[in-house]
């Protein structure tokens, strides 16, 4: 009880949670992800520097948005592997761009609420 366990590799140290703390799935989790994705899409569109994997990031952000909206509209189960795969590809494509770090972190946080770590 009260023991700290690191559940994922977050360099900021914010990932430490106490054992037994579950991340609840809120009814608005899909809407939160869709909103975070929309913000990152807007920031990416405004970012004019060349990005070799921009198209990949844009495609996967679109997939994340569709999955989030479908989950919100139907209150159904979400394809967790697809969500995680899309997030991984977006992070791989944009993770080194410091100008996109904040909106990318918001997407990651929203994914963790929608699809809690098992």
Secondary structure in CASP SS format (residue, H / E / C, confidence):
PFRMAT SS
TARGET T0000
AUTHOR 0000-0000-0000
METHOD secondary structure of the structure
MODEL  1
X C 1.00
X C 1.00
X C 1.00
X E 1.00
X E 1.00
X E 1.00
X C 1.00
X C 1.00
X C 1.00
X C 1.00
X C 1.00
X C 1.00
X C 1.00
X C 1.00
X C 1.00
X E 1.00
X E 1.00
X E 1.00
X C 1.00
X C 1.00
X C 1.00
X C 1.00
X C 1.00
X C 1.00
X C 1.00
X C 1.00
X C 1.00
X C 1.00
X H 1.00
X H 1.00
X H 1.00
X H 1.00
X H 1.00
X H 1.00
X H 1.00
X H 1.00
X H 1.00
X H 1.00
X H 1.00
X H 1.00
X H 1.00
X H 1.00
X H 1.00
X H 1.00
X H 1.00
X H 1.00
X C 1.00
X C 1.00
X C 1.00
X C 1.00
X C 1.00
X C 1.00
X C 1.00
X H 1.00
X H 1.00
X H 1.00
X H 1.00
X H 1.00
X H 1.00
X H 1.00
X H 1.00
X H 1.00
X H 1.00
X H 1.00
X H 1.00
X H 1.00
X H 1.00
X H 1.00
X H 1.00
X H 1.00
X H 1.00
X H 1.00
X H 1.00
X H 1.00
X C 1.00
X C 1.00
X C 1.00
X C 1.00
X C 1.00
X H 1.00
X H 1.00
X H 1.00
X H 1.00
X H 1.00
X H 1.00
X H 1.00
X H 1.00
X H 1.00
X H 1.00
X H 1.00
X H 1.00
X H 1.00
X H 1.00
X H 1.00
X C 1.00
X C 1.00
X C 1.00
X H 1.00
X H 1.00
X H 1.00
X H 1.00
X H 1.00
X H 1.00
X H 1.00
X H 1.00
X H 1.00
X H 1.00
X H 1.00
X H 1.00
X H 1.00
X H 1.00
X H 1.00
X H 1.00
X H 1.00
X C 1.00
X C 1.00
X C 1.00
X C 1.00
END
